Amino acid sequence: MTTTVAVPSSNAVPLDSPTRASLRNVDLHGPAGRLEAILNEGTPNAPCAVLLCHPHPLGGGTLHNKVVYRAMKVFNAAEWGLEWPVLRFNFRGTGLSQGKHDGQAETEDVLAALEWIENEFNRPIIAAGFSFGAAMVLNACCAKASGCARQRLRALVALGLPTHAEGRDYSYPFLPSCTTPKLFLSGERDQYGPAEALTQLSDSAAPPKRLLLLPGADHFFTDQLDSMQAALAGWLKEQMQ
């Protein structure tokens, strides 16, 4: 299903809004060494735990990326009504994470983070990412994760999923067999994932899935972060019904 949405921003949370949840520094043990990570703690009875991955490190992407931060607020801040724990980490070679950027092996970093969440919370997991992070999440969860790990996955969220960016092509041949609920949320004018290409990707993906295109928004949701948050929150709450 492809939907172009115009969503209100009245429920949006300002970037500097406080949240009741506390922060905890986490050291993940990835295949390339230590991975720097931060956990935004949620309520003790939260039904899900969330992994949230950042955009391409060579473009300046880190766990503190603005889109990633605003998405984290939707999952975690009391104002949005979910208050789930959210783990963000820096891919190998980024920030204080050890190792060297590879471009493909980062899927193993995602799997290491998923394993930590599973051991820490023992509850269903939502895996999400923005741009490069979205590509790594889909690759890890749909193509690389074990059957047991896939059973833990409650949903997948791909924000600004790229098809071609900065000379790099991204393909997703595993989507037709990936039956985990999926949200593809992008700008209608995404320069790294054109609407036509994303529509084809969504059409090829196994259900359940939804493609939401924000009118006028670019890859970075410039001036549309409130709309991105509202669209994400709406879909998540539908999934939890």
N, C-alpha and C positions, 0 to 999 in steps of 0.2 A: 504494500500500500504506500503510495506517495502522496504527501500532503504538503501544500504550501500554506504556512500558517502566519497569521498576524496575531501576535499575542500581546496582552496588556502588560505593562511594567509596574503596575501598582503594588504587586507583591514582592518586587525586587528588593534585595538587601544591599545597602551601600557598601562599597568595598571595605570601609573601615569600621563597619558595624561590629560591636562586640558579640561574642558568643559565649554561652555558659560552659561549653566543652573546653577541657584543658588540653594542652599539647604535651606530647612525650617524644623525646628523641629515641630512635630505634636504630640499632645496627643490624642490618640484614647480611646474611652470609651468602653471597652470590658465587657463581662459578669463576668469576674473575677477581674475587676478593670482597672486601667490605663494601656495602652499599649504604650510603647515607640516606636516612629516612626519618620522616616525621609522622606521628600518629595524632590525629585530632580525635580525642576520645568521645564516644557517644554515650547514650544511656545504657545502663546495665541490661535492660530487656530489649534492646534494639533487635529487630528480626533479621537484619542483614549486616554484614561488614563490607566495606568498599575498598577496592584498590583503584587508584587514580594515577595515570601515567602522563608524563610531560612531553612536549614537542621536541623537535630535533635539536640535539645538543650543539651541532655545528651552526645552527641559526640562533644560538643563545638560549635554547630551551632548558629550563630547570624545573624543579618541583615548585618553585615560587612563581611560575608563569601566571599571568593575569587570568587567562581563560581557565586554567587548572584551579586557581584559587577560587574563582567565582563558582565553578562547578562544585568544588569541595563544600562551599557554603550551602548549596542546595541540599547536599547529602547530610550535612552535619549541623548546621546552625538551627537553633530552636525556632527562629522566625519562619523557617520553611516547613516545620512540622514533622521532620523525619528523625533527626538527631542520631544518625548512624555513625559508627566509628569509621574514619577514613584514613587509609595509609597512603602517603605520597613518598616517593623515593627518587633519588637521582640515578639515572642510568650510569653504567660503567664509564669511567673517565670524566664524569660531570661532577662539579662541586668537589665534595670530599670523598666521592665514591672511587674506589680503586679500579684498576684495569684501564683499557683503552677502547675508545669508540670503535665499533665494528660496522653497525648498520643492519645486521641480521641477528647476531648473537644476543642482542638485547632481549630477544624473546626468552632467553634463559633467565635473564634478570627478572622478567615478569613472573616466570614460573617459581623462582625463589621467593618472590614477594607473596605470591598466592599461597605457597606452602606455609610461610610465616603466619599469614592471616588465618589459615585453616587451623593451625596449631594453637594460636592465641585465642580464637573466638569460638571455634567449633559451631559455626552457623553458616547459612547460605551466604554466598559472596556475589557481589556485583563488581565486575571489572570494567573500568572505563578509561578512556584516554583521549587526548587531544592531538590531532595531526599525526606526527610520527608515533606518538604514544598510542594513538588509536590503532594504527597499523600493527604495532608490536603486540598489543592486547589481543586483537583478532587472530593474529598468527599463533600466538602462544596458546590461547584458549580454544581455538577451533582446530588447529592443526597439530599442536605439540603436546597439549595436556593429556594426561592419562585418563582412562575412563572414570576412575574414582574422582579425580580432580574435576572433571566435567560435571559429574553429578552434584558437586558442591556449587556450581555456578547457577545463580538465580537469573542473571541477565547480563548483557553486554551493551556498553554505550560507546559509540564512536562519534566523537565531536570533530568536525572538520576533517573527515577521512580523506587522505590525499590519494590521487591517482597518478599525478606527475608533479614533482616539486624539485626545483633547483637541479635539474638534470637527472633526477632519480625517478624511476618508474616503480609503481607499487601495484601489485596484482594480488588477487584474493581467490585463488582457485578452489579453496576449501569451503567457501560460503554455501554452495549448494547442499552440503552435507552437515552444516552446522545448525542444529535445531534449538540451540539456546535462544531465548527471546532477545532480540537485537533492536537497538535504536540507532539509526543513522541521522545525526542532527548536524546540519551544515547551513552555511549561507547560500542563498540563491545565486550569489555572484562570487562564489569561492573560486579563486584563481588557481588553486592547486587541486581542486576536485570539482570540475564543472558539473552543473545540475544534470546534464544529459548523461555523463559518465556515471554519476552517483545513482541515477535512476536505473541504469542498466545493471549496476552492481546489486542494488536492492532487489530488482526483479529476479536476479539469479540466485539470491540467497534463500535458504530454506526458511519457511515460516516457523514460529511467529517473528515478524519483523515489521518495522515502520521506518519510513524515510520522511523527515520533517525538514523543509527548506524555509529558512527565514527570509522574507522578502527584503531585498536591498542589502543584505549582509554579505560581507566578504569572508575570507578564510579565518580572519582573526576576530570576527564578530565585532568589528569596530563600530562603536556607538550602538551596538545591539546586544551587549552583554546582559542587560536586564531581560531582553526578550529570550535570549538563550537560556537563562536561568528559569524563566517561567515555563518554557516549552519542556525543558528537562524535568522540572518538578511535576508538571502535569502528567507526563508519561510514566514517571516513577510511581506516582500515586495510583494510576490505573493498574500498573503491574501488581500492586500490593492488595488490590481488592479481592 
